[in-house]
Amino acid sequence: MTSHADQDLERWRALVERGLKGAPFDSLVGTTLEGIAIEPLYTERDRPSEEGVPWAPSSPLVGPVLHRADAATLDAQRREGATFVWLDAPLEDIPELPAIDGLEVLAVGTQGASLARSHVRSVSGVDVLRAAEIEAAIRAGRAALGVNVSFYRELGVDAVDELGLALASWVRALRALEARGLDVDACVRATTFAVGLGTDFFGEIAKLRALRRLVDRIASVCGARSRPFIAARTSARELAELDASNNLLRGTLAIAAGLIGGADAVACDEAAARTGRLARNLPLVLALESHLGAVADPARGSYFVESLTDSLTRAGWESFRAIEREGGDTPAVRASRIERASAARRAAVATRRKPIVGVSRFPTKEPAPPLEHGSLHDSAAFEALRARARRHAARVITLDACPPARVDFAREILAISGLPDDVVAFTDDALGDASIVILAAPDAALPVEVPAAVRALRAAGAKAIGVAAKPGAHEQALRDAGVDAFVFLGADVVAFAETLLAKASS
């Protein structure tokens, strides 16, 4: 017998399919970068049978990411409301820091004697396991065992392998310390997971919740009752130099996800907030004015978030088990997973499956001042195109009956590349002073009109010609006529633009 809920779902689906006007219902199903399906609707039937143990309500610590600090700086942060500072620099490079009441300090990248600073949480590099030093620090009651999950994110690793690699690194450390006679519960209590967060709002919430479930699972298997400390920060990977004011929105989403996802502490980098004061105040506003950290696990019970958390938990656990089968947390295993995941991420960015507003979608024409966050950020390939394109003239040339959406698409591709995006109809003198052309034409023009137009443009002096259409069976004939590259929805936009710029420069 069909339940009322099933009948309601069937009626809803019938209404949706009517609105799709012939398009398949599956066209509404999205996919995350990790390959997890995102349905257009979640119901009671999607709730996982195991939802994990909720954490105790507590006020999360909030504050900025600092790249340098001294006692006066930390005290000023405390007086201005910060309860947490993520220190993104080895303590060896920083003057001795006194303990400051009401301010928790996390130092990422610590080495050697810095573990002796009892008032500072320490997170070491993933390639370093100094068991004797960490053992001494833990026996002294210090939070000296850290797993730098943010390191993986900045290298382009997706959420599933972030979880798998983090667990493998932690388990390796626990085994080494247990072999030295340390109590596992003390090791768990001394652990800090340092996590990077981006703009995938629900995905980051689910990632933090999945991490909490997975570390609880390992702790339980080891007989530990304590829970590790989870600190989260805005990721530099998703920041952009172009249209950089959008970075404040990206940082806001990341901090909100950290507070809702249950991080014990969240921090915002100045590169995301644009000023040091905003980097401190952004998490303060979300915590104190929006009350995002006031309720324990506020996403609990959401059909969508619970389903996504469950999917990431299972996939993260399988990633961890696969790493263990491959030999555990070794440099070779890490390198292979980082290389594979970062290549997939670069492809998603280049094809605009992972769009960057102001850069790869709706691009700004005014470059912003550069940010100091390295060259691994997702927008780097597009920003490099801008630097190469400055000396070239370009335009979109249209053939009769070209759909307006295709013309707009071609204009956006030029703008993304940092090229002029003027549009003119095809005539004998349409090329003007342009050396680069994107020809926008209807599919029906591909067999005859497009090759003729391409040959005419070549004769007029065009150095690089792209066509905004899927060539299909006409590709070879079009290339023989002089087309250098094709661009369409789902194509590698970076490769397309690089081809045209290289041709124009030769």
C-alpha positions in Angstrom: 0.0 0.0 0.0 1.4 3.4 -1.0 1.8 5.8 2.0 0.6 9.4 2.0 4.3 10.6 1.9 4.9 8.5 -1.2 1.8 9.8 -2.9 2.9 13.4 -2.1 6.3 12.7 -3.6 4.8 11.2 -6.7 2.5 14.3 -7.2 5.5 16.6 -6.6 7.6 14.7 -9.2 4.7 14.8 -11.7 4.5 18.6 -11.3 8.3 19.0 -11.7 8.4 16.8 -14.9 5.6 18.9 -16.3 7.6 22.0 -15.7 10.7 20.4 -17.3 8.9 20.3 -20.7 10.5 17.1 -21.9 13.8 17.3 -20.2 14.6 14.2 -18.0 14.1 14.4 -14.3 17.7 13.3 -13.8 18.8 16.7 -15.3 18.0 18.2 -11.9 20.5 15.8 -10.1 23.8 17.5 -9.5 27.2 15.9 -8.5 29.8 17.2 -6.1 33.5 17.2 -7.0 33.8 14.1 -4.9 31.2 12.3 -7.1 28.3 12.4 -4.6 24.9 12.9 -6.2 22.8 15.9 -5.0 19.1 15.2 -5.4 16.7 18.1 -6.0 14.6 17.0 -2.9 15.3 15.1 0.3 12.7 13.4 2.4 12.4 11.2 5.5 13.5 8.2 3.4 16.9 9.8 2.8 17.7 10.1 6.6 20.6 7.7 7.4 20.0 5.1 10.0 23.1 6.3 12.0 23.3 10.0 12.7 26.3 10.0 15.0 26.5 11.3 18.6 25.8 15.0 18.9 28.5 17.1 20.6 27.9 19.0 23.8 26.8 22.6 23.3 29.6 25.1 23.8 30.5 28.5 22.5 33.1 28.1 19.7 36.3 30.1 19.8 36.6 32.7 17.1 39.3 35.0 15.7 41.7 35.7 12.9 44.5 33.9 11.1 47.8 35.7 11.8 51.0 35.2 9.9 53.1 36.9 12.5 52.5 37.8 16.1 54.0 39.0 19.4 52.6 39.4 22.9 51.2 42.9 22.2 49.5 41.7 19.0 47.8 38.8 20.8 46.7 40.9 23.7 45.2 43.5 21.3 43.3 40.7 19.6 41.9 39.5 22.9 40.8 43.0 23.9 39.0 43.4 20.6 37.0 40.2 21.1 39.0 37.4 19.7 39.0 34.2 21.7 41.2 32.2 19.2 44.1 32.9 17.0 45.3 30.6 14.2 49.0 31.3 13.9 50.1 30.3 10.4 53.8 30.2 11.0 56.3 28.0 12.9 56.7 29.2 16.5 60.5 29.0 16.0 60.2 32.1 13.8 58.2 34.0 16.4 59.3 35.6 19.6 58.4 33.9 22.9 54.6 34.2 23.4 53.2 34.5 26.9 50.0 32.8 27.9 47.1 35.2 27.6 43.9 34.5 29.6 40.9 34.0 27.4 42.9 33.5 24.2 43.6 30.1 22.6 46.5 30.0 20.2 47.0 27.4 17.5 50.4 27.3 15.8 50.5 25.4 12.5 53.8 24.1 11.3 55.5 23.9 14.7 58.8 22.0 15.1 61.2 21.0 17.8 61.3 22.9 21.1 58.1 24.9 20.4 56.2 21.8 21.6 57.3 22.8 25.1 55.0 25.9 25.1 52.2 24.6 27.3 49.7 27.3 26.4 49.9 26.8 22.6 48.2 24.1 20.5 50.7 22.6 18.0 50.1 21.2 14.6 53.1 19.7 12.8 53.7 19.2 9.1 52.3 16.0 7.8 55.7 14.6 6.9 57.1 15.0 10.4 56.4 12.6 13.3 58.7 13.5 16.2 57.4 10.8 18.5 59.8 11.4 21.4 59.1 15.2 21.5 55.4 14.7 21.1 55.4 12.0 23.8 57.1 14.3 26.3 54.7 17.2 25.5 51.6 15.0 25.9 52.9 13.5 29.2 53.2 17.1 30.4 49.5 17.7 29.5 50.1 19.7 26.3 48.0 19.7 23.2 50.9 18.7 21.0 49.5 16.2 18.5 48.1 17.8 15.4 46.8 16.8 12.0 47.0 19.5 9.3 44.0 18.7 7.2 44.1 22.3 5.7 47.5 21.3 4.1 45.7 18.8 1.9 42.9 21.3 0.9 45.4 23.9 -0.2 46.9 21.3 -2.6 43.5 20.7 -4.2 42.5 17.5 -2.4 38.7 16.9 -2.3 36.7 16.4 0.9 36.8 12.5 0.6 40.5 12.2 0.4 40.9 15.1 3.0 39.1 12.8 5.4 41.0 9.7 4.4 44.4 11.3 4.5 43.6 13.0 7.8 42.6 9.7 9.5 45.6 7.9 8.1 48.0 10.5 9.4 46.3 10.5 12.8 46.3 6.7 13.1 49.9 6.6 12.2 50.7 9.0 15.0 48.5 7.1 17.5 50.2 3.8 16.7 53.6 5.3 17.2 52.7 7.0 20.5 50.9 3.9 21.8 54.0 1.9 21.0 55.9 4.2 23.3 53.5 3.4 26.2 51.3 6.5 26.0 47.6 6.2 27.0 45.5 6.5 23.8 42.9 8.6 25.6 45.5 11.1 26.5 46.7 11.2 22.8 43.2 11.8 21.6 42.7 14.6 24.1 45.9 16.2 23.0 45.0 16.1 19.3 44.1 19.1 17.1 42.7 18.8 13.6 43.4 21.9 11.6 40.8 22.1 8.8 40.5 24.5 5.8 37.0 25.5 4.6 35.8 26.9 1.3 32.6 28.1 -0.4 30.7 24.8 -0.7 28.5 25.7 2.2 26.6 22.5 2.8 29.6 20.4 1.7 31.8 22.0 4.3 29.2 21.6 7.0 28.9 17.9 6.1 32.7 17.5 6.0 33.2 18.7 9.5 30.3 16.6 10.8 31.8 13.6 8.9 35.2 14.3 10.4 33.7 14.3 13.9 32.0 11.0 13.3 35.1 9.4 11.9 37.5 10.5 14.6 34.9 9.4 17.2 34.8 6.0 15.5 38.6 5.6 15.7 38.7 6.8 19.2 36.0 4.4 20.3 37.8 1.5 18.6 40.9 2.4 20.5 39.0 2.6 23.8 39.4 6.4 24.2 36.6 8.4 25.7 37.9 11.9 24.9 37.4 13.9 21.7 40.0 15.8 19.7 39.9 19.6 19.1 38.8 20.7 15.6 39.9 24.1 14.4 38.8 25.5 11.0 39.9 28.4 8.9 39.1 30.1 5.6 40.9 28.3 2.7 43.2 30.3 0.5 42.6 27.9 -2.4 39.3 29.5 -3.4 40.4 33.1 -3.1 40.9 35.2 -6.3 43.0 38.2 -7.2 40.4 39.3 -9.8 37.2 40.9 -8.3 38.8 40.4 -4.9 35.9 42.0 -3.0 34.1 38.6 -3.6 36.6 37.0 -1.2 34.8 38.6 1.7 31.6 36.7 0.7 33.7 33.5 0.3 35.2 34.0 3.7 31.7 34.5 5.3 30.4 31.3 3.8 33.4 29.4 5.1 33.2 30.7 8.6 29.4 30.1 8.7 30.0 26.5 7.6 32.6 26.1 10.4 30.3 27.4 13.1 27.3 25.3 11.9 29.4 22.3 11.2 30.6 22.1 14.8 34.2 23.3 14.7 35.6 24.0 18.2 37.3 27.1 16.8 37.1 29.1 13.6 39.4 31.7 12.1 39.3 34.0 9.1 42.4 35.0 7.1 43.0 38.7 6.2 43.2 37.6 2.5 39.6 36.6 2.7 38.4 39.6 4.7 40.5 42.2 3.0 41.6 43.8 6.3 42.9 42.5 9.6 40.0 44.0 11.5 37.4 42.3 9.3 39.3 39.0 9.6 38.7 39.2 13.4 35.2 40.7 13.3 33.7 38.5 10.6 33.6 35.3 12.8 32.6 37.5 15.8 29.5 38.8 14.0 28.4 35.4 12.9 29.0 33.9 16.4 27.6 36.8 18.5 25.0 38.5 16.3 23.8 35.6 14.2 24.2 33.0 17.1 25.5 30.4 14.7 27.5 28.7 17.4 24.8 28.8 20.1 23.2 25.5 19.3 24.9 22.1 19.3 24.8 20.6 15.8 22.1 22.8 14.4 22.1 20.9 11.1 21.2 17.7 12.8 17.9 16.2 11.4 18.1 18.0 8.0 17.4 15.3 5.5 19.9 16.8 3.0 22.7 17.5 5.4 22.3 14.2 7.2 22.4 12.4 3.8 25.4 14.3 2.6 27.2 13.8 5.9 26.5 10.0 5.7 27.8 9.9 2.1 31.0 11.7 3.1 31.5 9.6 6.2 31.2 6.4 4.2 33.4 7.7 1.4 36.0 9.1 3.8 36.2 5.8 5.6 36.7 3.9 2.4 39.4 6.3 1.4 41.1 5.7 4.8 40.9 1.9 4.3 42.3 2.2 0.8 45.2 4.2 2.1 45.9 1.6 4.8 45.8 -1.1 2.1 48.3 0.8 0.0 50.8 1.0 2.9 49.4 3.7 5.2 50.3 7.3 5.5 53.5 7.4 3.5 54.9 10.2 1.3 54.3 8.1 -1.9 50.7 7.3 -1.0 50.0 10.9 -0.1 51.6 12.2 -3.3 49.6 9.9 -5.6 46.3 11.0 -4.1 47.2 14.6 -4.0 48.3 14.5 -7.7 45.1 12.7 -8.8 42.7 14.9 -6.8 44.4 18.2 -7.7 44.3 17.3 -11.4 40.6 16.6 -11.1 40.0 19.9 -9.4 42.0 21.9 -12.0 39.9 20.2 -14.7 36.7 21.2 -12.9 37.8 24.8 -12.6 39.0 24.9 -16.3 35.7 23.6 -17.6 33.8 25.9 -15.2 32.0 23.0 -13.6 33.4 24.7 -10.5 32.8 28.3 -11.4 34.5 31.3 -9.9 32.3 34.4 -9.9 34.2 37.5 -11.2 36.8 35.2 -12.8 35.4 32.3 -14.9 31.8 33.4 -14.7 30.6 37.0 -15.1 34.2 38.2 -15.2 35.2 41.6 -14.1 37.1 43.9 -16.5 39.0 45.6 -13.7 41.8 43.5 -12.2 42.2 43.9 -8.4 45.4 44.4 -6.5 47.2 41.0 -5.9 46.6 39.1 -2.8 49.4 37.3 -1.0 48.1 33.7 -1.0 50.5 31.9 -3.4 49.9 30.4 -6.8 47.9 27.3 -5.9 44.5 29.1 -5.7 41.9 27.9 -8.2 41.7 31.2 -10.2 45.5 31.2 -11.0 45.1 29.8 -14.5 42.5 32.4 -15.5 44.6 35.2 -13.9 47.6 34.0 -15.9 45.5 34.3 -19.1 44.7 37.9 -18.2 48.4 38.7 -18.0 49.1 37.2 -21.5 46.1 38.8 -23.2 46.8 42.5 -22.6 48.6 43.0 -25.9 46.0 41.4 -28.1 42.9 42.7 -29.8 39.9 40.4 -30.2 36.2 40.3 -31.0 33.2 38.0 -31.5 32.0 37.8 -35.1 28.5 36.4 -35.6 26.8 34.7 -38.5 23.1 35.1 -39.3 20.6 33.4 -37.0 23.1 32.7 -34.3 21.3 32.2 -30.9 21.7 35.2 -28.6 22.8 32.9 -25.8 25.7 31.6 -27.9 26.8 35.1 -28.7 26.7 36.0 -24.9 28.7 32.8 -24.2 31.4 33.7 -26.7 31.6 37.2 -25.3 32.1 35.8 -21.8 34.9 33.5 -23.0 36.8 36.6 -24.3 36.2 38.5 -21.1 37.4 35.6 -19.0 40.6 35.6 -21.0 41.0 39.4 -20.5 40.3 40.2 -24.1 38.0 42.8 -25.6 34.5 41.4 -26.1 33.1 43.5 -28.9 30.5 41.9 -31.1 30.1 42.5 -34.8 28.2 40.7 -37.6 30.2 39.0 -40.3 31.1 41.1 -43.2 34.2 41.5 -45.5 35.8 44.0 -43.1 34.4 42.6 -39.8 37.9 41.6 -38.6 39.1 45.2 -38.1 42.3 45.3 -36.1 41.6 42.1 -34.2 44.1 39.3 -34.2 41.9 36.9 -32.3 38.3 35.9 -33.3 35.6 33.8 -31.8 33.1 32.9 -34.5 29.6 32.5 -33.1 27.2 30.6 -35.5 24.2 28.4 -35.4 24.8 24.6 -35.6 23.2 24.6 -39.1 26.0 26.8 -40.4 28.8 24.5 -39.4 29.0 22.5 -42.7 29.2 25.4 -45.2 28.9 29.0 -43.9 31.4 28.6 -41.0 34.3 27.2 -43.2 33.7 29.9 -45.7 33.7 32.6 -43.0 36.9 31.2 -41.5 38.7 31.2 -44.8 37.7 34.8 -45.4 38.9 35.8 -41.9 42.2 34.1 -42.4 42.6 35.9 -45.7 41.9 39.2 -43.9 44.7 38.5 -41.5 43.2 36.8 -38.4 45.9 35.0 -36.5 43.7 32.9 -34.2 40.2 31.7 -34.8 37.9 29.8 -32.4 34.4 28.6 -33.0 31.7 28.7 -30.2 30.0 25.4 -31.0 30.4 21.7 -30.7 31.9 20.6 -34.0 30.7 17.0 -34.0 31.3 15.3 -37.3 32.4 18.6 -38.9 35.5 19.0 -36.7 38.1 17.9 -39.3 36.7 19.9 -42.1 36.5 23.0 -39.9 40.1 22.5 -38.8 41.1 22.1 -42.4 39.4 25.5 -43.1 41.5 27.1 -40.4 39.7 26.8 -37.1 42.2 26.6 -34.2 39.9 25.5 -31.3 36.3 25.0 -30.3 34.6 26.1 -27.1 31.2 25.0 -25.8 29.5 24.3 -22.4 31.7 21.8 -20.5 34.8 22.5 -22.7 38.2 23.4 -21.1 38.0 27.2 -21.3 41.6 27.6 -20.2 43.0 25.3 -22.9 40.8 27.0 -25.5 42.1 30.5 -24.6 45.7 29.3 -24.3 45.5 27.9 -27.8 44.2 31.2 -29.3 46.7 33.3 -27.4 49.6 31.0 -28.5 48.5 31.2 -32.1 48.1 35.0 -31.9 51.6 35.3 -30.5 53.3 33.1 -33.0 
